[in-house]
């Protein structure tokens, strides 16, 4: 999917944490596979087209697994960002929380 997106000049893509919910695949295995694939893809690309790759996570246990794996790879990511070929910044990551689902719906205005 990453190569297809790049070949089609897509600047951003999002993936769900596949099979970590209803199918019961171990959340740590999903986190390792997805983050390693994304980071390895970005490290190999000299000029990546994808500027935003998001992983959609809907529960705290899955988030914890991804956060743990990202923290294990953080020093490698930071080192490659500063040493990157030709001064490139390389891949990075940040956590973007979903909007709260507890927000009250807007009332409809009467006309």
Secondary structure, DSSP 8 states (H G I E B T S, - for coil): -HHHHHHTT--EEEEE-TTSSTT---HHHHHHHHHHHHHHHHHH-SS-S--EEEEE--SHHHHHHHHHHHHHHHHHHHHHHHH-GGG-------------TT---------
